[in-house]
């Protein structure tokens, strides 16, 4: 947003001259208005007395600024999120008093009032640079300091921060209020400080380490969700993570306690605030969910716990290394899941869920090296992407294969000990890994971290008349725009159909480099039924199945006895479909032939999403209704035939709630809602009711009376959001206009409600009704970007882009906007990425049409 950006050069200069000692922050949260009082005292040193700098603050008003005992005029010193500080001394003390704003965007200090009981809930979200919405500070990760928070709030609230919660004292002169004076934190960055306050329900436990150290644990949620909070399960995963990370990292847990708080209207999955992790409250499951949801929640819990060391104890110097922060936490969480939790198949889930996200991101025109050039805050705001998380974690897995797992973890231990409580760069980690492994990582780093794009690996196989391999090579390709040919440490697996299923009969591990790598070791072996490149998923690449292997996989993918090779084949087929190498109708055939045998519920859910997307976006429009009907019929069949009460039954019920098309299917959904139909074992609970109703509304088979009745039935915040989504899903011009106006022409909706409205608005099978909003979209987005916070603006820009209008006209309209007046780079990137989706859909539709 104008006036709130911070450049890397500005941050470097500020870090060059400043050393920050500590902050005392006092917040008064007793009022009910739009703002709260924030008082900040910060002590810092300046290496060049007489220099000038600035401190960051976003606030409606500033009432007092005192630098080294001299009062500054707020009207002159404060502008555009900055307070200018001139004539610094060697040692400085700055006091700032401001009225800061409560937010409803999930940024800064977010305030939420629960409609169930009118109780108030607050939480902070500061990454990337929103601590300045709550207190004055030097908002960059390498100016670490201690933080002592003093909070005045209603006496019946829970108040949680980075330090252990103190016993509150009565507030002087304020009936019903109390004061919580927290002890100073260790030296940490501004973006991982935190405050959570309100009528939270808390459950407490403790973790005892092998050396006898006791870490207090807490789990919190809103009072109205307390009956659904499965705290014991959350504690179990958390303790497994503590056991694993303490052993692997060989460094004590850095903080005095560990609280996990499930908060409302959260924009992200979770945030690694030091000792005070905030988590999306959707992970408190109020309805039945499949084990896939528990697996994803566990990964989130372990991801944030890993950050306590990698990110909080040792923190990136600047946002260029955001990838390393997030990638390491992702890699460590999956490794922990696979090795010590019940989700031993976690790498299969990673390959099917996270890596497909990375592959998609890495093929966009905006792709970038893992080590990104982050020039300013706007750059980093749009860089929380599949490359930063999933590609980076995949490449770390490749690095582990390259240096060896023991050497890798030894290097990590050295890194923690060397940089504890400080800031570091990628070079610091690579140096530690080189020391422990004896390998020079400069070439590896240049090849994998400083270049963009993804390689495609294909097998080239020749056999004699007896089916014996006479030559075997791996061909490597790179996209024209990013032509790097890399060295891949990978495996090749041979799989044969046996009475026990598709089993691996041979494996070879090797380095693949250059456009063509001969694999002499495989010559002379009988050609197997399936040849699988990148077996065990060691490297980051796209793989292709040769024609014979693809034929077997299409017939028998469900026969793989292990989940990882099956997941790799599913991912390869999906990627071939996205790249227009496989027709959408053939992908439908493959999925429907094998999904009934897929045991991994996480993969079943992914296949549902991918197949629905393929039919809606990649299928020949003339054939699309037939394809959707086949999927919907399959959903009904599997819903009725799945084991009663099973995860698979629930997954197929949710699939049907997305793809139901016929009158008979609508009647089934209506009957399940009304209780006149039943399917053994299927519990049509609150969340499933909303899913069924939204589909009926989108089909025109239900309307506002049914929505209002369901809203009365579910009188909660989630119910209100679901009702808004249903209203926006109605197939009428009036409904679409109402939804558009509530989001684009008004900024009153909270972030989570806005997301629900956008989701309801964009029904793929209403593409004709939505077509007229394309021009309105391009007329509005520049103003939206300029007038909203980053999270809100991104929701609108991505959510309302005409993705389902797959036509050359959409590309032309997008190009005309891009060719207009100078565009904000971050906004331009989002539009370029969205345009690429339409172009890809056009290519895939042409491929599917040719297949007809």
Residue pairs with C-beta under 8 A, 6 or more apart in sequence:
1 786
1 788
1 789
1 790
2 80
2 786
3 79
3 80
3 81
3 82
4 58
4 80
4 81
4 129
4 377
5 376
5 377
5 378
6 56
6 129
6 139
6 140
6 376
6 377
7 375
7 376
8 318
8 319
8 320
8 374
8 375
8 376
11 140
11 142
11 318
12 318
14 53
14 54
14 138
14 140
14 143
15 140
15 142
15 143
16 47
17 46
17 47
17 48
17 51
17 53
17 88
18 44
18 45
18 46
18 47
18 53
18 138
18 143
19 44
19 45
19 47
19 143
20 42
20 43
20 44
20 45
20 138
20 143
20 144
20 145
21 43
21 44
21 45
21 145
21 146
22 42
22 43
22 145
22 146
22 147
22 148
22 184
23 40
23 41
23 42
23 135
23 137
23 145
23 146
23 147
23 148
24 40
24 41
24 42
24 148
24 150
25 38
25 39
25 40
25 41
25 134
25 135
25 147
25 148
25 149
25 150
26 38
26 39
26 40
26 149
26 150
26 151
26 152
27 36
27 37
27 38
27 39
27 134
27 135
27 149
27 150
27 151
27 152
27 195
28 36
28 37
28 152
29 36
29 122
29 151
29 152
29 153
29 154
29 197
30 152
30 153
30 154
30 171
30 174
30 177
31 37
34 60
34 101
34 102
35 60
35 61
35 99
35 100
35 101
35 102
36 99
36 100
36 102
36 109
37 97
37 98
37 99
37 100
38 59
38 96
38 97
38 98
38 99
38 100
38 134
38 135
38 136
39 95
39 96
39 97
40 94
40 95
40 96
40 97
40 98
40 135
40 136
40 137
41 93
41 94
41 95
42 55
42 93
42 94
42 96
42 136
42 137
42 138
42 145
43 91
43 92
43 93
44 92
44 94
44 138
44 145
45 90
45 91
45 92
46 53
46 88
46 89
46 90
46 91
46 92
48 88
49 88
49 89
49 90
50 87
50 88
51 88
52 84
52 85
52 86
52 87
52 88
53 85
53 88
54 82
54 83
54 84
54 85
55 82
55 83
55 85
55 94
55 96
55 136
55 137
55 138
56 81
56 82
56 83
56 129
56 132
56 136
56 137
56 138
56 139
57 78
57 81
57 82
57 83
57 96
57 98
57 132
57 135
57 136
57 137
58 81
58 100
58 108
58 130
58 132
58 133
59 98
59 99
59 100
59 101
59 133
60 99
60 100
60 101
61 74
61 98
61 99
62 74
62 78
62 83
62 96
62 97
62 98
62 99
63 74
63 97
63 98
63 99
64 71
64 74
64 95
64 96
64 97
65 71
65 72
65 73
65 74
65 77
65 78
65 83
65 94
65 95
65 96
65 97
66 72
66 94
66 95
66 96
67 85
67 92
67 93
67 94
67 95
68 89
68 92
68 93
68 94
69 93
72 83
77 83
77 84
77 85
78 84
81 132
83 96
83 136
85 92
85 94
94 136
96 135
96 136
98 136
100 108
100 109
100 133
100 134
100 135
101 108
101 133
102 108
102 109
102 110
102 111
102 122
103 109
103 110
103 111
103 133
103 789
104 110
104 111
104 112
104 265
104 749
104 750
104 751
105 267
105 750
105 751
105 788
105 789
105 791
105 792
106 125
106 265
106 266
106 267
106 751
106 752
106 791
107 125
107 130
107 133
107 267
107 789
107 790
107 791
108 124
108 125
108 126
108 130
108 133
108 134
109 122
109 123
109 124
109 133
109 134
109 195
110 122
110 123
110 124
110 125
110 263
110 265
111 120
111 121
111 122
112 120
112 121
112 122
112 264
112 265
112 717
112 750
113 119
113 120
113 121
114 120
114 121
114 199
114 222
114 223
114 224
114 264
114 717
115 715
115 716
115 717
115 720
116 224
116 715
116 716
116 717
117 199
117 223
117 224
119 198
119 199
119 222
119 223
119 224
120 157
120 198
120 199
121 197
121 198
121 199
121 200
121 222
121 263
121 264
122 195
122 196
122 197
122 198
123 194
123 195
123 196
123 197
123 261
123 263
123 266
123 278
124 130
124 131
124 134
124 193
124 194
124 195
124 196
124 273
124 278
125 266
125 267
125 268
125 271
125 278
126 134
126 190
126 191
126 192
126 193
126 194
126 271
126 273
127 191
127 192
127 271
128 191
128 319
128 377
128 380
128 381
129 139
129 140
129 191
129 377
130 191
131 137
131 139
131 190
131 191
131 193
132 139
132 190
134 195
137 190
138 190
139 190
139 191
140 189
140 190
140 318
141 189
141 190
141 191
141 315
141 316
141 317
141 318
141 319
141 423
142 189
142 315
142 317
142 318
142 423
143 189
143 190
144 187
144 188
144 189
144 315
144 421
144 422
144 423
145 187
145 188
145 190
146 184
146 185
146 186
146 187
146 188
147 162
147 184
147 185
147 188
147 193
148 181
148 182
148 183
148 184
148 185
149 161
149 162
149 163
149 180
149 182
149 193
149 195
150 179
150 180
150 181
150 182
151 159
151 161
151 179
151 180
151 182
151 195
151 197
152 171
152 174
152 177
152 178
152 179
152 180
153 159
153 177
153 178
153 180
153 197
154 176
154 177
154 178
155 168
155 170
155 171
155 176
155 177
155 178
156 176
156 199
157 178
157 197
157 198
157 199
157 200
158 165
158 196
158 197
158 198
158 199
158 200
158 202
158 220
159 165
159 168
159 180
159 195
159 196
159 197
160 194
160 195
160 196
160 197
160 200
160 218
160 220
160 259
160 261
160 276
161 180
161 182
161 193
161 194
161 195
161 196
161 276
162 182
162 185
162 188
162 192
162 193
162 194
162 255
162 273
162 274
162 275
162 276
163 182
163 183
163 184
163 185
163 256
163 275
164 182
164 183
164 216
164 256
164 257
165 180
165 182
166 180
166 181
166 182
166 183
168 178
168 179
168 180
169 178
169 179
169 181
170 177
170 178
170 179
171 177
171 178
171 179
185 193
185 274
186 254
186 255
186 274
186 421
187 421
188 274
188 312
188 315
189 315
192 272
192 273
192 274
192 311
192 312
192 315
193 273
193 274
194 271
194 273
194 274
194 276
194 278
196 220
196 259
196 261
196 263
196 276
196 278
199 222
199 223
200 220
200 221
200 222
200 223
200 261
201 220
201 221
201 222
201 223
201 225
201 226
201 229
202 218
202 219
202 220
203 218
203 219
203 220
203 229
203 231
204 216
204 217
204 218
204 219
205 217
205 218
205 219
205 231
205 235
206 214
206 215
206 216
206 217
207 214
207 215
207 217
207 238
207 239
207 242
207 258
208 214
208 215
209 215
209 242
209 246
209 252
209 253
210 246
210 247
211 252
213 252
213 253
215 242
215 253
215 257
215 258
216 256
216 257
216 258
217 235
217 238
217 257
217 258
217 259
217 260
218 257
218 258
218 259
218 260
218 261
219 229
219 231
219 234
219 235
219 259
219 260
219 261
219 262
220 259
220 260
220 261
220 262
221 228
221 229
221 261
221 262
221 281
221 284
222 262
222 264
222 281
224 716
225 262
225 281
225 284
225 286
228 284
228 285
228 286
229 262
229 284
230 284
230 285
233 294
234 260
234 297
234 301
237 297
237 298
237 301
237 302
237 341
238 258
238 260
238 301
238 305
240 336
240 340
240 341
241 301
241 302
241 305
241 306
241 333
241 336
242 253
242 305
243 340
244 336
244 339
244 340
245 305
245 306
245 309
245 332
245 336
246 252
246 253
248 332
248 409
248 412
249 309
249 409
249 412
249 413
249 416
250 413
250 416
251 309
251 313
251 413
251 416
251 417
251 420
253 308
254 274
254 308
254 309
254 312
254 313
254 420
254 421
255 274
255 275
255 308
255 312
256 275
257 275
258 275
258 277
258 305
258 308
259 275
259 276
259 277
260 277
260 279
260 301
260 304
261 276
261 277
261 278
261 279
262 279
262 280
262 281
262 283
262 284
263 278
263 279
263 280
263 281
264 281
264 717
264 752
265 717
265 750
265 751
265 752
265 753
266 278
266 279
266 280
266 281
266 752
267 751
267 791
268 280
269 279
269 280
269 300
270 277
270 278
270 279
270 280
270 300
270 301
270 303
270 304
271 277
271 278
271 279
271 304
272 304
272 307
272 308
272 311
272 312
272 329
274 308
274 312
275 308
277 304
277 305
279 300
279 301
279 304
280 300
283 293
283 297
283 300
285 293
286 686
286 687
286 718
287 685
287 686
287 687
287 688
288 650
288 683
288 685
288 688
289 650
290 601
290 605
290 647
290 650
290 651
291 601
291 602
291 647
292 349
292 601
292 602
292 604
292 605
292 647
292 651
295 337
295 343
295 346
295 349
295 602
296 602
298 337
298 341
298 343
299 333
299 334
299 337
299 346
300 333
302 332
302 333
302 336
302 337
303 329
303 330
303 332
303 333
304 329
305 333
306 328
306 329
306 332
306 333
306 336
307 325
307 329
309 416
310 325
310 328
310 329
310 332
310 412
310 416
311 325
311 328
311 329
313 416
313 420
313 421
314 415
314 416
314 419
314 420
314 421
314 422
314 423
314 424
315 325
315 422
315 423
315 424
316 322
316 324
316 325
316 423
316 424
316 425
317 423
317 424
317 425
318 374
319 374
319 377
319 379
319 380
319 383
320 371
320 372
320 373
320 374
320 425
320 426
321 371
321 424
321 425
321 426
322 372
322 374
322 380
322 383
322 384
322 388
323 370
323 371
323 372
323 387
323 388
323 389
323 392
324 392
324 426
324 429
326 384
326 388
326 389
326 392
327 370
327 388
327 389
327 391
327 392
327 393
327 395
327 396
328 393
328 396
330 354
330 389
330 390
330 392
330 393
331 393
331 396
331 397
331 400
334 346
334 347
334 349
334 350
334 354
334 393
337 343
337 346
338 344
338 345
338 346
338 347
343 349
345 563
345 564
345 600
347 537
347 564
348 563
348 564
348 566
348 567
348 600
348 602
348 603
349 567
349 600
349 602
349 603
350 390
350 393
350 537
351 537
351 564
351 567
351 568
351 571
352 567
352 570
352 571
352 602
352 603
352 606
353 602
353 606
354 386
354 389
354 390
354 393
354 394
355 390
355 391
355 394
355 537
355 540
355 571
356 571
356 574
356 575
356 606
356 610
357 386
357 389
357 390
358 386
358 387
358 389
358 390
358 391
358 394
358 540
359 386
359 454
359 542
359 571
359 575
360 386
360 578
361 367
361 385
361 386
361 387
361 390
361 391
362 386
362 387
362 391
362 452
362 453
362 454
363 453
363 454
363 479
363 836
364 832
364 833
364 836
365 481
365 832
365 833
365 836
366 829
366 832
366 833
367 387
367 452
367 453
367 482
368 383
368 387
368 452
369 449
369 450
369 451
369 452
370 387
370 388
370 391
370 392
370 395
370 448
370 449
370 450
371 426
371 449
371 450
372 379
372 383
372 387
372 388
373 379
374 380
374 383
378 790
378 824
378 825
378 826
379 825
379 826
381 790
381 794
381 826
382 794
382 826
382 829
382 830
387 452
391 540
394 539
394 540
395 448
395 449
395 540
397 537
397 538
397 540
398 448
398 488
398 489
398 538
398 539
398 540
399 408
399 433
399 441
399 444
399 448
400 408
401 489
401 538
401 539
402 439
402 444
402 489
403 411
403 433
403 436
403 437
403 439
403 441
404 437
407 433
407 436
407 437
407 438
407 439
408 433
408 436
408 437
410 436
411 429
411 432
411 433
411 434
411 435
411 436
411 437
412 429
412 432
412 433
414 432
414 435
414 436
415 424
415 428
415 429
415 432
418 428
418 432
419 428
426 445
426 449
430 441
430 445
433 439
433 441
434 440
434 441
444 487
447 484
447 486
447 487
448 486
448 540
451 482
451 484
451 486
452 482
452 484
453 478
453 479
453 481
453 482
453 483
453 484
454 479
454 540
454 541
454 542
455 476
455 477
455 478
455 484
455 485
455 486
455 488
455 541
455 542
456 476
456 477
456 478
456 541
456 542
456 543
456 544
457 474
457 475
457 476
457 477
457 488
457 490
457 512
457 533
457 534
457 541
457 542
457 543
457 544
458 474
458 475
458 477
458 533
458 543
458 544
458 546
459 472
459 473
459 474
459 475
459 492
459 531
459 533
459 544
459 546
459 549
460 471
460 472
460 473
460 474
460 475
460 516
461 469
461 471
461 472
461 527
461 531
461 546
462 469
462 470
462 471
462 472
463 469
463 470
463 527
464 470
467 526
467 527
468 524
468 525
468 526
468 527
469 522
469 523
469 524
469 525
469 526
469 527
470 523
471 518
471 523
472 518
472 519
472 520
472 522
472 523
473 516
473 517
473 518
473 519
474 492
474 512
474 516
474 517
474 519
474 533
475 515
475 516
476 485
476 486
476 488
476 512
476 513
476 514
476 515
476 516
476 517
477 515
478 484
478 485
485 513
485 514
485 515
486 513
487 511
487 512
487 513
488 511
488 512
488 513
488 534
488 538
488 539
488 541
489 509
489 510
489 511
489 538
489 539
490 509
490 510
490 511
490 512
490 533
490 534
490 535
490 538
490 539
490 541
491 507
491 508
491 509
491 510
491 534
491 535
491 536
491 538
492 507
492 508
492 510
492 519
492 522
492 531
492 532
492 533
492 535
493 504
493 506
493 507
493 531
493 532
493 535
493 536
493 565
494 504
494 505
494 506
494 507
494 522
494 525
494 528
494 530
494 531
494 532
495 502
495 503
495 504
495 505
495 528
495 529
495 530
495 531
495 532
495 560
495 565
496 502
496 503
496 505
496 528
496 529
496 530
497 529
497 552
497 556
497 559
500 561
501 559
501 560
501 561
502 529
502 530
502 552
502 556
502 559
502 560
502 561
502 565
503 561
504 535
504 562
504 565
505 528
506 522
506 525
506 528
507 535
507 536
508 519
508 521
508 522
509 538
510 517
510 519
510 521
511 517
527 548
529 548
529 549
529 552
530 545
530 549
530 552
530 553
530 569
531 545
531 546
531 549
532 543
532 545
532 549
532 565
532 568
532 569
533 541
533 543
533 544
534 541
534 543
534 568
535 565
535 568
536 564
537 564
537 567
537 568
542 572
542 575
542 579
543 568
543 572
544 572
544 576
544 581
545 553
545 569
545 572
545 573
545 576
550 573
553 569
553 573
553 590
554 586
554 589
554 590
554 593
554 594
555 593
556 594
557 566
557 569
557 570
557 590
557 593
557 594
557 597
558 566
558 593
558 594
558 595
558 596
558 597
558 598
559 597
560 566
560 569
563 599
563 600
563 603
566 598
566 600
566 603
567 600
567 603
570 603
570 606
570 607
573 582
573 587
573 590
573 591
574 587
574 610
574 614
576 582
576 587
577 583
577 584
577 586
577 587
577 614
577 618
577 844
578 618
578 840
578 844
580 618
580 840
580 843
580 844
580 846
580 847
581 847
582 590
582 847
583 847
583 848
583 850
583 851
584 614
584 615
584 618
584 619
584 620
584 627
584 844
584 845
584 847
584 848
585 619
585 620
585 623
585 627
585 848
585 851
585 852
586 851
587 611
587 614
587 618
588 611
588 614
588 615
588 627
588 630
588 631
591 607
591 610
591 611
592 630
592 631
592 634
595 604
595 607
595 638
596 638
598 604
598 607
601 647
601 648
601 651
604 648
604 651
605 651
605 654
608 651
608 654
608 655
608 658
611 631
612 631
612 655
612 658
612 659
614 844
615 624
615 627
615 628
615 631
615 659
616 624
616 628
616 764
616 765
616 804
617 764
617 803
617 804
617 806
617 837
617 841
617 844
617 845
618 841
618 844
618 845
618 847
618 848
619 627
619 845
619 848
620 845
620 848
620 849
620 852
621 806
621 845
622 849
623 848
623 849
623 852
625 661
628 659
628 661
629 661
629 662
631 655
631 659
632 656
632 659
632 660
632 661
632 662
632 665
635 652
635 655
635 656
635 659
635 660
636 656
636 665
636 668
638 648
638 649
638 652
639 649
639 652
639 653
639 656
639 679
639 682
640 679
642 648
642 649
642 652
643 649
643 681
644 679
644 680
644 681
644 682
645 681
645 682
645 683
646 681
649 679
649 681
649 682
650 682
650 688
653 679
653 682
653 688
654 688
654 691
656 665
656 668
656 669
656 695
657 669
657 688
657 691
657 692
657 694
657 695
658 691
658 695
660 666
660 668
660 669
660 695
660 699
661 699
661 765
666 695
666 696
666 699
666 701
668 677
669 692
669 695
669 696
669 701
670 677
670 696
670 701
670 702
671 677
672 678
672 679
672 682
672 684
672 692
673 684
673 689
673 692
673 693
673 696
675 684
684 692
686 714
686 718
686 719
687 718
689 710
689 713
689 714
690 710
690 714
690 719
690 722
690 725
690 726
693 702
693 706
693 707
693 710
693 722
693 726
694 722
694 725
694 726
694 729
694 760
696 702
696 706
697 703
697 706
697 707
697 726
697 729
697 730
698 729
698 730
698 731
698 763
698 765
698 766
699 731
700 730
700 731
703 730
704 727
704 730
707 723
707 726
707 727
708 723
710 719
710 722
710 723
710 726
711 719
711 720
711 722
711 723
713 719
714 722
717 752
720 753
721 752
721 753
721 756
722 756
724 753
724 756
724 757
724 760
725 756
725 757
725 759
725 760
726 760
727 735
727 738
727 739
727 757
727 760
728 735
728 736
728 738
728 739
728 756
728 757
728 758
728 759
728 760
728 761
729 735
729 760
729 761
729 763
731 763
731 766
731 769
732 769
733 769
736 761
736 769
736 770
736 773
739 757
739 758
739 760
739 761
740 761
740 773
740 776
740 800
742 748
742 749
742 754
742 757
743 749
743 754
743 757
743 758
743 761
743 796
743 800
744 776
744 780
744 784
744 796
744 800
747 787
747 788
747 792
749 757
751 791
751 792
751 795
754 792
754 795
754 796
755 795
755 799
758 795
758 796
758 799
758 800
759 799
761 770
761 799
761 800
762 770
762 799
762 800
762 803
762 804
763 770
764 804
767 804
767 805
770 802
770 804
770 805
771 802
771 805
773 800
773 802
774 802
774 805
774 810
774 813
775 813
777 800
777 801
777 802
778 813
778 814
778 816
778 817
781 796
781 797
781 800
781 817
781 827
781 831
782 823
782 824
782 827
784 793
784 796
784 797
785 793
785 797
785 824
785 827
786 824
788 796
793 827
794 830
797 827
797 830
797 831
797 834
798 830
798 834
801 831
801 834
802 810
802 838
803 834
803 837
803 838
805 838
806 838
806 841
806 842
806 845
807 838
807 842
808 842
810 838
811 835
811 838
811 839
811 842
814 831
814 834
814 835
814 838
815 835
817 831
818 828
818 831
818 832
818 835
823 831
